[in-house]
Amino acid sequence: MQTQFNIYLIVLTITFFYGLVRFTKLTSPFKLLLLLVSYVFISELIIRFVLPLMTKNVSPAYHFTVIVLIVFYALMYRKLFSKDPKLRRLIVVLAVILGTIALLNSFFYQGLFLFPSFSIAAQGILCIFLSLIMFKKMIESPTKTPLTKQPLFWFNLGTLSFYSFNFIGIIFYNEYELEEMTYWLFYLNVIGNWILYSFYLFSFYLNQKAAHER
């Protein structure tokens, strides 16, 4: 399992540093995406290498991370839907509702010292919904640029793919909570992260390339 996780860290690190180097050439939504990736990169280092030196239970950090990611994804999609005020308001409402559910779960249901699987499921609902709406918008407003050359396509595909599989895995975990399910969930999550950050990396490349060509 350590090998798979190390590959994930390598992909995440490359994505973080590439985005950082190209930061000034990224458009506003992708600068927000870089902030999201930066937070994940720093939090993974802290959770995996710093917190274990101080405590055996790192679950509170994951509870906090869920809330932060809900905020980041909501901000980015609001930026992407800048021309649709109703949808921007809907994003705020959904983020507040699902963020509140995550907070209630952290304090009153699973608690801060258990893995926040229900909170992660709430975040997954937000990301799946927003990515589906974005694909709908892309279909309704086609461009001459092929899909495979659109940074938004790769960002959205990565988000939808990861959170869809992650959501399914979390549902099984919540239902059964068996040791073998936890083992299976780890592989589903880590492979999903390979795909997610590889797609985010490619979206950074295409975004800065398009900006440079303009």
CORGI-V319339 format. One record per residue. RES is the residue in one small letter. PHI is phi in whole degrees, -180 to 180 (none if undefined). BURIAL is 1 if it has 16 or more other C-alpha atoms within 10 Angstrom, else 0. D_CENTER is the distance of its C-alpha to the mean C-alpha in Angstrom with 1 decimal. Layout:
# CORGI-V319339
res:RES phi:PHI burial:BURIAL d_center:D_CENTER
res:RES phi:PHI burial:BURIAL d_center:D_CENTER
This chain:
# CORGI-V319339
res:m phi:none burial:0 d_center:21.4
res:q phi:-63 burial:0 d_center:21.5
res:t phi:-62 burial:0 d_center:21.8
res:q phi:-61 burial:0 d_center:18.7
res:f phi:-69 burial:1 d_center:16.8
res:n phi:-64 burial:0 d_center:18.6
res:i phi:-62 burial:0 d_center:17.6
res:y phi:-59 burial:1 d_center:13.8
res:l phi:-63 burial:1 d_center:14.8
res:i phi:-65 burial:0 d_center:16.9
res:v phi:-62 burial:1 d_center:14.3
res:l phi:-62 burial:1 d_center:11.9
res:t phi:-64 burial:1 d_center:15.1
res:i phi:-62 burial:0 d_center:16.3
res:t phi:-61 burial:1 d_center:13.3
res:f phi:-62 burial:1 d_center:13.6
res:f phi:-71 burial:1 d_center:17.4
res:y phi:-64 burial:1 d_center:17.6
res:g phi:-62 burial:1 d_center:15.5
res:l phi:-65 burial:1 d_center:17.7
res:v phi:-65 burial:0 d_center:20.8
res:r phi:-97 burial:1 d_center:20.1
res:f phi:-53 burial:1 d_center:18.9
res:t phi:-66 burial:0 d_center:22.1
res:k phi:-94 burial:1 d_center:21.9
res:l phi:-85 burial:1 d_center:18.5
res:t phi:-75 burial:0 d_center:18.5
res:s phi:-54 burial:0 d_center:17.3
res:p phi:-61 burial:1 d_center:14.0
res:f phi:-80 burial:1 d_center:13.1
res:k phi:-68 burial:1 d_center:14.4
res:l phi:-65 burial:1 d_center:12.0
res:l phi:-62 burial:1 d_center:9.2
res:l phi:-64 burial:1 d_center:11.3
res:l phi:-62 burial:1 d_center:11.4
res:l phi:-62 burial:1 d_center:7.7
res:v phi:-62 burial:1 d_center:8.2
res:s phi:-62 burial:1 d_center:11.5
res:y phi:-63 burial:1 d_center:10.6
res:v phi:-62 burial:1 d_center:8.7
res:f phi:-59 burial:1 d_center:11.7
res:i phi:-67 burial:0 d_center:14.2
res:s phi:-66 burial:1 d_center:13.1
res:e phi:-64 burial:1 d_center:13.1
res:l phi:-63 burial:0 d_center:16.6
res:i phi:-68 burial:0 d_center:17.8
res:i phi:-66 burial:1 d_center:16.8
res:r phi:-85 burial:0 d_center:18.1
res:f phi:-120 burial:0 d_center:21.1
res:v phi:-101 burial:0 d_center:22.2
res:l phi:-59 burial:0 d_center:21.8
res:p phi:-60 burial:0 d_center:23.5
res:l phi:-76 burial:0 d_center:26.5
res:m phi:-111 burial:0 d_center:26.8
res:t phi:-152 burial:0 d_center:25.8
res:k phi:-87 burial:0 d_center:25.3
res:n phi:-113 burial:0 d_center:22.8
res:v phi:-102 burial:1 d_center:19.3
res:s phi:-57 burial:1 d_center:17.9
res:p phi:-55 burial:1 d_center:18.2
res:a phi:-65 burial:1 d_center:15.7
res:y phi:-69 burial:1 d_center:13.0
res:h phi:-60 burial:1 d_center:14.3
res:f phi:-66 burial:1 d_center:13.9
res:t phi:-61 burial:1 d_center:10.4
res:v phi:-58 burial:1 d_center:9.3
res:i phi:-64 burial:1 d_center:11.4
res:v phi:-61 burial:1 d_center:10.2
res:l phi:-68 burial:1 d_center:6.5
res:i phi:-59 burial:1 d_center:8.4
res:v phi:-64 burial:1 d_center:10.6
res:f phi:-63 burial:1 d_center:8.6
res:y phi:-65 burial:1 d_center:7.2
res:a phi:-63 burial:1 d_center:10.8
res:l phi:-65 burial:1 d_center:12.4
res:m phi:-67 burial:1 d_center:11.0
res:y phi:-69 burial:1 d_center:12.0
res:r phi:-61 burial:1 d_center:15.1
res:k phi:-65 burial:1 d_center:16.0
res:l phi:-69 burial:1 d_center:15.6
res:f phi:-101 burial:1 d_center:17.8
res:s phi:-62 burial:0 d_center:20.3
res:k phi:-94 burial:0 d_center:23.2
res:d phi:-127 burial:0 d_center:22.7
res:p phi:-58 burial:0 d_center:23.5
res:k phi:-64 burial:0 d_center:23.4
res:l phi:-69 burial:1 d_center:19.9
res:r phi:-63 burial:1 d_center:18.8
res:r phi:-68 burial:0 d_center:20.7
res:l phi:-62 burial:0 d_center:19.2
res:i phi:-61 burial:1 d_center:15.6
res:v phi:-62 burial:0 d_center:17.1
res:v phi:-61 burial:0 d_center:18.9
res:l phi:-63 burial:1 d_center:16.0
res:a phi:-62 burial:1 d_center:13.8
res:v phi:-66 burial:1 d_center:17.0
res:i phi:-64 burial:0 d_center:18.0
res:l phi:-71 burial:1 d_center:14.8
res:g phi:-65 burial:1 d_center:14.5
res:t phi:-65 burial:0 d_center:18.1
res:i phi:-59 burial:0 d_center:17.9
res:a phi:-63 burial:1 d_center:15.4
res:l phi:-66 burial:1 d_center:18.0
res:l phi:-62 burial:0 d_center:20.9
res:n phi:-63 burial:1 d_center:19.5
res:s phi:-65 burial:1 d_center:19.2
res:f phi:-97 burial:0 d_center:22.7
res:f phi:-123 burial:0 d_center:24.7
res:y phi:-111 burial:0 d_center:23.5
res:q phi:-78 burial:1 d_center:21.7
res:g phi:84 burial:1 d_center:22.3
res:l phi:-69 burial:1 d_center:20.8
res:f phi:-103 burial:0 d_center:22.2
res:l phi:-117 burial:0 d_center:20.7
res:f phi:-59 burial:1 d_center:17.3
res:p phi:-80 burial:1 d_center:15.3
res:s phi:-64 burial:1 d_center:14.8
res:f phi:-70 burial:1 d_center:15.7
res:s phi:-66 burial:1 d_center:13.4
res:i phi:-64 burial:1 d_center:10.4
res:a phi:-64 burial:1 d_center:12.1
res:a phi:-63 burial:1 d_center:12.4
res:q phi:-63 burial:1 d_center:8.7
res:g phi:-61 burial:1 d_center:8.5
res:i phi:-59 burial:1 d_center:11.6
res:l phi:-61 burial:1 d_center:10.3
res:c phi:-67 burial:1 d_center:7.5
res:i phi:-65 burial:1 d_center:10.3
res:f phi:-61 burial:0 d_center:12.9
res:l phi:-66 burial:1 d_center:11.7
res:s phi:-69 burial:1 d_center:11.1
res:l phi:-66 burial:0 d_center:14.5
res:i phi:-62 burial:1 d_center:16.1
res:m phi:-64 burial:1 d_center:15.1
res:f phi:-63 burial:1 d_center:16.7
res:k phi:-61 burial:0 d_center:19.6
res:k phi:-64 burial:0 d_center:20.1
res:m phi:-67 burial:0 d_center:20.1
res:i phi:-68 burial:0 d_center:22.7
res:e phi:-73 burial:0 d_center:24.8
res:s phi:-128 burial:0 d_center:24.9
res:p phi:-67 burial:0 d_center:25.3
res:t phi:-123 burial:0 d_center:26.0
res:k phi:-76 burial:0 d_center:28.2
res:t phi:-74 burial:0 d_center:25.4
res:p phi:-56 burial:0 d_center:24.5
res:l phi:-54 burial:0 d_center:21.0
res:t phi:-68 burial:0 d_center:20.5
res:k phi:-108 burial:0 d_center:21.2
res:q phi:-99 burial:1 d_center:18.9
res:p phi:-59 burial:1 d_center:15.8
res:l phi:-64 burial:1 d_center:14.3
res:f phi:-62 burial:1 d_center:14.9
res:w phi:-71 burial:1 d_center:13.1
res:f phi:-61 burial:1 d_center:9.9
res:n phi:-68 burial:1 d_center:10.3
res:l phi:-65 burial:1 d_center:11.5
res:g phi:-62 burial:1 d_center:8.7
res:t phi:-64 burial:1 d_center:6.2
res:l phi:-64 burial:1 d_center:9.3
res:s phi:-62 burial:1 d_center:10.5
res:f phi:-64 burial:1 d_center:7.9
res:y phi:-74 burial:1 d_center:7.5
res:s phi:-68 burial:1 d_center:11.2
res:f phi:-66 burial:1 d_center:12.4
res:n phi:-63 burial:1 d_center:10.4
res:f phi:-64 burial:1 d_center:12.0
res:i phi:-61 burial:0 d_center:15.3
res:g phi:-62 burial:1 d_center:15.3
res:i phi:-65 burial:1 d_center:14.8
res:i phi:-61 burial:0 d_center:17.6
res:f phi:-63 burial:0 d_center:19.9
res:y phi:-62 burial:1 d_center:19.3
res:n phi:-65 burial:0 d_center:20.1
res:e phi:-77 burial:0 d_center:23.1
res:y phi:-110 burial:0 d_center:24.7
res:e phi:50 burial:0 d_center:23.4
res:l phi:-94 burial:0 d_center:25.5
res:e phi:-60 burial:0 d_center:25.3
res:e phi:-68 burial:0 d_center:25.0
res:m phi:-70 burial:1 d_center:22.0
res:t phi:-63 burial:1 d_center:20.3
res:y phi:-64 burial:0 d_center:21.2
res:w phi:-66 burial:0 d_center:20.0
res:l phi:-63 burial:1 d_center:16.6
res:f phi:-59 burial:1 d_center:16.2
res:y phi:-66 burial:0 d_center:16.9
res:l phi:-62 burial:1 d_center:14.7
res:n phi:-71 burial:1 d_center:11.7
res:v phi:-70 burial:1 d_center:12.8
res:i phi:-67 burial:1 d_center:13.8
res:g phi:-60 burial:1 d_center:10.6
res:n phi:-67 burial:1 d_center:9.0
res:w phi:-56 burial:1 d_center:12.0
res:i phi:-66 burial:1 d_center:11.4
res:l phi:-56 burial:1 d_center:7.8
res:y phi:-79 burial:1 d_center:9.0
res:s phi:-66 burial:1 d_center:12.4
res:f phi:-68 burial:1 d_center:11.5
res:y phi:-65 burial:1 d_center:9.8
res:l phi:-60 burial:1 d_center:13.0
res:f phi:-67 burial:1 d_center:15.2
res:s phi:-67 burial:1 d_center:13.9
res:f phi:-62 burial:1 d_center:14.9
res:y phi:-60 burial:1 d_center:18.1
res:l phi:-67 burial:1 d_center:19.0
res:n phi:-67 burial:1 d_center:18.2
res:q phi:-70 burial:1 d_center:20.4
res:k phi:-66 burial:0 d_center:22.9
res:a phi:-63 burial:1 d_center:23.3
res:a phi:-65 burial:0 d_center:23.8
res:h phi:-66 burial:0 d_center:26.4
res:e phi:-69 burial:0 d_center:28.2
res:r phi:-73 burial:0 d_center:28.6
